[in-house]
């Protein structure tokens, strides 16, 4: 998402035919509007998604994921961590049992919950994947 985040020139800096770094050319400042709410994006941060440009508020309300832990939206300024269709803020991504941060650590997932290695089980000697304590080996 952050690669699509843009801050446009202010109204006073824009002139007809201004070309932006994203390759789009707008004939006038009035053409630089949020695709959803039509508010002016001149001088404001905004996000380009496909052929459309959105103000931050609209982009987040339409496209941002909700955090599986706290339920809040994961905004454009936050890292969105995901596993099996669930999403977390970086600060919310922690072991269900012991609350240890799972950022940049091996973890396991069971019953739509995530666990650190010690709480989840042990590692497979062959592939290194985390095994549940309930998994029986033959």
N, C-alpha and C positions, 0 to 999 in steps of 0.2 A: 504494500500500500504506500509506503513512504516514497517510493520512486515516482509515484503519480501526484504527490503533494506539490502544489504550486503556490507561490505568492505572486500575484500580479502587480503591475505598476499601479500607482495611485491614479485617480482621475486626472489630476493635473499633469502627470507624466505621459499619459496615453495620447496618442494622436491617431488619426484615421489611418488604417492600413498597418498598424503595429503588428509585427510578427513576434510571437513568443517562442521561448526555448523549446516548447513541446511541438513546434512546427505549425501551430494553428495561427491564422491571421484573422484578426477581427477588424471590420471596417470602422467601428466606432465603439466607444466605451459602453454604450447602451447594449451592445451585442454580447458583452461578457456578463451573462446572468446565470444564476443557478438553474439547472435543468428542472428541478423540482419546485422550488418556491419563487423563482424569478427574481431573487434579491441580487443586487449588484455585487460582483466579485472583485471589482476594481479595488486594489489595495488590501485585499483580504486573502487569507489562505483558502485554498480550495483543492479538490481532488478531481482528477480526470478519470473516468471509468468508461472505457470504450470510446464512443463518439460524444459522450455527454460529460459535462462539468458540473460539479455539485459544491455547494458551500459545505463546510465541515459538519455543521449540525444536520443537514439533510443526508449527507453521505453516511454519517454514523447511524442515523435512525433507520436508513434503508438497508445498508450493507454490513454494518458492524455485527460481530457475534456477541452473544451474552456469555459471561463467565460462568462456568459450571459450579464454581465455589461460592462466589458472592452475588451472582445474578446481575451485576452491572454490565453495561456495554463495554466492549474492549475497543477503545477509541483509536484514531489514527496515530496518536503519539505513544501508544502502548504496544508492546510485543504480544502477539497472539499465539499462544502455545496450544497445540491441538493433538488429540489422540482419539481415534475411533469416533470421530464426529463430535466430540466434546471440545470445548475451548476454555482456556484459562488466562487470566492476567499472569504475568511472570511472578508477581508477588503472591498469587493465590495457588500456584501449582505446587502442591505439597502432598505428602503421604497421608492417606485417609486415616491411618491408625496413629502414627507418632508425630505427624505434622512437620516432618523434616522436608525442607525444600527439595524438589525433584529436578530443578533447573540444571541442565547439563549433567544429569546422573542417570544411571540405568534404573528402570522402574518396570513394574508389571501392572497389568490391568485385569481386574476380575469383577464381574457383576457391575459394570459401569463405574468402578472406582479405581483409583490409582494408588499404588503402594511402592515404597522404597524396597530395595532388594531384601534386606533383613526381615521386614514385615511381610513381604509377599511369599518368600520361600528361598530357594537356593538356585544356583546356576547349573544348567546342563553342562556336563563335562565335554560333550561333543561339539555343541554349537555356541555355548555361552549364553543362550536365552535364559531368562528367569523362569523358574518352575514354581508352581504353587505347592504349598505343603500338602495339599490334598491330592496332587497328581501322583498316581502310582506308576512306577516304572517296572518294566518286565525284565 
